[in-house]
Amino acid sequence: MDILLIGAVIMIFALLASAWLMTFARWFPVKGIDGEFLADYKTLIRAHIDFALMALFCLAFYAVKVPLPVTACWLVVIGGIANPGVFVIAAFNPDFWQKTVWKAYTAISFIITTIGFAWVGFTFLAYAA
C-alpha cells in the first residue's frame, strides 16, 4: 500500500509543476512560446485539478488503513497519473482529440483507473461487511 503514498507524492510534484507552468504562462508570457507551446491553458487547469484529486484519493485510501490489494493500489496510482496526463498532453497538442493513438491512450487510462477504483471500492465494501 506504500505505492499509494509514493504515487500521491508524484502527483503532488506534477501539481506543483503545472501550477508554476500556468503561473509563468499567464504572468510572464514569452512571445512564440505562450499560445504555441502551451496551446490550451484551460485544459492544463483541468490536468492541475485532476492531479490534485487523484493525489487526495491516494492519500485517503492509504489513511483509511483498510488492507488493499497491491495490484489495486498500483492501478489507482497508474490511473491517477495517466488520467491527468491526458489533459497535459492535450494542453500542449491542439490536435490531441483527433489522433487515434491518443484516443487509445485515453481509453486505456480510463479503463485502468476504473478497474483500480472499483477494486478499492469493492474491497472497502467487503471489509465493512
C-alpha positions in Angstrom: 0.0 0.0 0.0 3.0 2.3 0.2 2.7 2.8 -3.5 -0.3 5.0 -2.7 1.9 7.4 -0.8 4.6 7.3 -3.4 2.1 7.9 -6.2 0.5 10.8 -4.2 3.9 12.5 -3.9 4.5 12.1 -7.6 1.1 13.6 -8.3 1.7 16.5 -5.9 5.0 17.2 -7.7 3.1 17.2 -11.0 0.5 19.5 -9.4 3.3 21.9 -8.4 4.9 21.8 -11.8 1.6 22.6 -13.6 1.0 25.4 -11.2 4.3 27.0 -11.9 3.9 26.5 -15.6 0.5 28.1 -15.6 1.8 31.0 -13.5 4.6 31.7 -15.9 2.3 31.3 -18.9 0.0 34.0 -17.5 2.3 36.4 -15.7 5.4 36.1 -17.8 4.3 35.2 -21.3 7.2 34.5 -23.7 6.5 35.5 -27.3 6.4 32.5 -29.5 6.0 30.0 -26.6 2.8 31.0 -24.9 -0.1 30.1 -27.1 2.1 27.9 -29.3 3.9 25.8 -26.7 1.0 25.8 -24.3 -1.8 25.6 -26.7 -4.7 25.2 -24.3 -4.4 26.9 -20.9 -7.8 25.7 -19.7 -7.0 22.1 -20.4 -3.9 22.4 -18.3 -6.1 23.7 -15.5 -8.1 20.5 -15.8 -4.9 18.5 -15.5 -3.9 20.5 -12.4 -7.3 19.8 -10.7 -7.2 16.2 -11.7 -3.7 15.7 -10.3 -4.9 17.2 -7.0 -8.0 15.0 -6.8 -6.1 11.8 -7.7 -3.4 12.6 -5.0 -6.1 13.2 -2.5 -7.8 9.9 -3.4 -4.4 8.0 -2.9 -3.8 9.7 0.4 -7.4 9.0 1.6 -7.2 5.3 0.5 -3.9 5.0 2.4 -5.2 6.8 5.5 -8.3 4.6 5.9 -5.9 1.7 6.8 -8.1 -0.9 5.2 -5.8 -3.6 3.7 -6.0 -3.1 0.0 -4.7 -5.5 -2.8 -1.3 -4.3 -4.0 -2.4 -4.6 -7.7 -5.5 -2.4 -7.0 -3.2 0.2 -5.4 -0.9 0.1 -8.5 -3.9 0.5 -10.8 -5.1 3.6 -8.8 -1.7 5.2 -9.0 -1.1 4.4 -12.7 -4.6 5.8 -13.5 -4.0 8.7 -11.1 -1.0 9.7 -13.2 -2.3 8.7 -16.7 -5.7 10.4 -16.5 -4.4 13.9 -15.8 -1.7 13.0 -18.3 -4.4 13.0 -20.9 -5.1 16.7 -20.1 -1.4 17.6 -20.0 -0.8 16.1 -23.5 -4.0 17.8 -24.8 -2.9 21.2 -23.4 0.3 21.1 -25.5 -1.1 19.3 -28.6 -4.1 21.1 -30.1 -4.9 18.1 -32.4 -4.8 15.7 -29.5 -8.5 14.7 -29.6 -8.3 13.8 -33.3 -5.4 11.4 -33.1 -6.2 7.7 -32.8 -3.1 6.9 -30.6 -4.3 9.5 -28.0 -7.8 8.2 -28.1 -6.5 4.7 -27.4 -4.3 6.1 -24.6 -7.2 7.9 -23.1 -9.4 4.8 -23.2 -6.7 2.6 -21.7 -6.0 5.1 -18.9 -9.8 5.3 -18.1 -10.1 1.5 -18.0 -7.1 1.2 -15.7 -8.4 3.9 -13.4 -11.9 2.4 -13.4 -10.7 -1.1 -12.5 -8.4 0.3 -9.7 -11.0 2.5 -8.1 -13.8 -0.2 -8.4 -11.4 -2.8 -6.9 -10.7 -0.5 -4.0 -14.4 0.3 -3.6 -15.3 -3.4 -3.5 -12.5 -4.1 -1.0 -13.9 -1.4 1.2 -17.4 -2.9 1.0 -16.1 -6.4 1.7 -14.1 -5.0 4.7 -17.3 -3.3 6.1 -19.4 -6.4 5.7 
